[in-house]
Amino acid sequence: MRARIAGLLLASLCLISQSASAADMPVKARPAPAVAAFSWSSCYVGGNVGWKSGRSSGTEFIPQAAGAGGTSEASSLDLGSQNNSTAVGGGQVGCNWQSGLFVYGLEGDIDAHHWETTRTIGGVLPDLFVPGDTFSLSSRWQASARVRIGYAWDRTLLYATGGVAFTNVKSSTNWTAVGGFPATVTSDNATLVGGTVGGGLEYAFNNNWSGGIEGRYTWYDNHIFNTGALSTVGFPPGGPFTFAPTSQSIKVETAEVLFKLNYKFGALGVFRP
């Protein structure tokens, strides 16, 4: 009996000793929860304001014409370069897709502006041009459709962009009345298509709102505008002459800086293991 009791006591002491040893062992830390990392993948809509500078250059053509007084010579005038600046503002919409640290996107925008130039000629001029002839250009809107390729440092995105650009340009011409020339006022307008390239920096304030700055250079190929037909009555002496429709070849280039604010749709957080 005594031996049995002694055995039970010994067994109890062993269990107590093992429990104490287990209590002294360090506890293994639980795995840290997954951390939500920012992602640029989403679609967005936003607004922009900025400033742009435009430069136009061109040549005015008066074609050869025949009449009762004989045949007139063709004539042309280099209009030189004209520069003007304007505020610009509008909106944009687009979508981004992020793969690793690279961000790929598509964006379209449309903006209003008030860009215009006017040149009234004078001095020594080619035949058939007279002092006071006035040539004007104006534009009220622009748009573009572009791709974007960027590199992201978490909430900061540096990107390059490029694509196709559109703008509406109106040409207005006022031929001064002189001698046998009657005063003639004409206008023509067209939507020009060109290319645009640039880059920008964007920062996400939170999972939905981001802001940034973007600079772009845009160029449009030469476009021929109709500037009306000129008629003469007794000028030069021996007339009349009838002139075929005159025309103006114009090239437009612009540079702009835009400040943008975007609202991104959908959940931007993804889990990084």
Secondary structure, DSSP 4 states (H G I P E B T S, - for coil): -HHHHHHHHHHHHHHHHHHHHHHHSPPPPPPPPPEEEE---EEEEEEEEEEEEEEEEEEEEE--EEETTEEEPPEEEEEEEEEEEEEEEEEEEEEEEEETTEEEEEEEEEEEEEEEEEEE--SS--TT--TT-EEEEEEEEEEEEEEEEEEEETTEEEEEEEEEEEEEEEEEEEEPPBTTBPPEEEEEEEEEEEEEEEEEEEEESSSSEEEEEEEEEEEEEEEEEEEEEEEESS-STT--EEEEEEEEEEEEEEEEEEEEEEEE-S--EEEE-
